[in-house]
Structure formats: structure tokens, C-alpha cells
Amino acid sequence: MRKFTAIFILYVLFFCMNLNIYQNKLMNDVKNINPYIREVNFIVEDFNNNRIKQNNIGEYVKRIDNIKNGLSSIENNKYIEAYIDYKMVSLEKLKTAINNRFNNKEKLKQNINYYNTYNRLSQDEIQKKLKKTLIRVTKLDETS
């Protein structure tokens, strides 16, 4: 009986150690992506408040490209890989929406919807992992 109790306790300890390692890796990854998400939120806020003008579109596109490069340079592990994939697609849609802001209103609306969809998917993916919201998602206004 003691032998089985000792084995059970070892299994429980092993499980707790693995759970702790998983949580530490996940929290470290979230800590690494938070500055990029904050920057995306600033860009989306500028978009919603009509601060993006014809003469500064290049600056915002460059900022989005820098965010994409930064996210892709993070050492991805299998825990947040799907999140980063969805986030990359949403950033590409945001870049297209900024480029089409003054040209094609119909295409702009479609790109905003795609951005919101992929942004929501990325948020759902990270919420599955964290079981609570730690990263704020900003939604694009269709009225701007």
C-alpha cells in the first residue's frame, strides 16, 4: 500500500511540475507579445479617431510591418503558434484597410470586417490558453 501511495504522490508532483512549466512558458510568451499588441491598439485607435491622413499612411504601414517582424521573431512555441498566425493575418488586413482608407470604401469595409474576424479569432485562441483576458483587443469602427 505504501508503495502505491508513494507512486501516486510522485505522479501528482510530476503533474504539478509540468503544469507549472507550461504556465511559466505561456506567461512569458504573453509578456513578450504584449508590447506589440499595445502598439496595434494604438494604431487601431488612431484609425478609429481619423488620425491617419493621406500623408502619414506610409508611417502606419511601416509600424505594422515592424510589429509583424517583431511577432515573427519571437521564439514561438506550440502554445501560442495559432494565436500568432491569426494575429499576422489580422495585421495584414489592418495594413490593407489603412492603404484603402481613402480609395475604395467598399473594400475598406470588407477589410475592416476581416480584421475584426481574425482579431477575434486570435483573442479566442489566447483566451483558450489563459482562461481569462490578458490582452485587450481593439475593434475597428466601420463608421470612420
N, C-alpha and C positions, 0 to 999 in steps of 0.2 A: 504494500500500500504506500509506503514512504517513497519507494522508487517512482511510482506513477505520479505522486504528488510533486516530487522534485522535477520530473519531466514536464508536468503541466505548468509549473511555475516558470521553468526555463522558456517554454513556448510563449507564455504570456509576456515575459520580459523581452524576448526576441521580437514579438509583435509590437510592443510599445516602442522599442528602439527603432524599428523600421518606420513606424508611423511618425515618430519624431524627426527622423531624417527626411522623410517625404515632406513634412510640413516646413521644415527649415529650408529645403531647396525651393519649394513653392513660394514661400515668403521672400526669399532672396531674389527670385525671378521677378516677383511683383515689385519689389523695391527697385530693381534695375529698370523696369519699364515705366514706372510712374513719371519720371521727368518727360518722357516722350509723350505720354498721354496728356499730361498737363499742357504741353506745347500744342498738341492737337486741339485741346479745348480752347486755348487762346485764339487759334486760327479760326475755329468754328464760331467763336463769339464775335470776332471781327467780321466774319461773313454775315452773321445774323444782324449785326448792327451797322451794316453797309459801310464799313471802314475800308473795304477792298475797292480800290479805284482802278481805272484803266491803266494808270501809270505805275502802280505797285503790284500788279499781278505776278510779275517775274519774281519779286521778293517772296511772295507767299508760296509760289511753286518751288522755289529753292528751299524754303523752310520745310515743305512737305518731303522733298527729296532727301533732305538731311535727316528727317525723322525716320523715313523708310530705311536709309542706310544704317542709322543707329539701331533700329529694331532688328535688322537682319544681322548686325554684328554681335548682338547679344548671344552668348552661348546658349542656344536653345536646347532644352531638354524635352523629353517626350511629354512632359506635364503641360506645357503651355504652347506646344507647337501649333495646335489647331487655332488657338487664340491669336497667335501672331499671323497665321495665314489669313484669317478673317480680317484682322486689322490692316494688313497690307492691301487687301482688295478694297477695303473702305477708304484707305488713304488715296489709292489710285482714283476712286470715284470722286473723292473730295477735290483732288487736283483737276480732274476733268470738269467738275462743277465750277471751280474758280475760273478755269480757262473759258468756259461757255457762259459765264455770268452776263456778259454784255452782248453776246452774239445771238444765241438761239435759246429763247425762253422755254420752248417745249423740251429740248434736250437737257436744259438746266434742271427742270422739274424731275425728269426721269433720273438724272444723275444724283439729285438730292435723295430721291426715294431709294436708289441703290445704296448710297452712302448710309442712310439710316438703317436699311435692312442688314447690311454687313456689320455695321457698328453694333446693332442689337445682337446679332449672332455672336460676335466676339465677346460682348458683355455676358451673354448667356453661358458661353463656354467658360469664362473665368469664374462666373458665379457657381457653376457646377463644381469647380475645383475648390473654391474658397468657402462656399456655402453662405456667403454674405457679400455685400457690395463693398469693395475697397477702392475701385476705380470708377470715377464719375464719367458717365457718357453724356456728351452734349449732342442734342438733336438739332439738325439744320432746319431753319424756318423756310417754308415754301413761299412765304409772303414777301421775302426780301428780294 
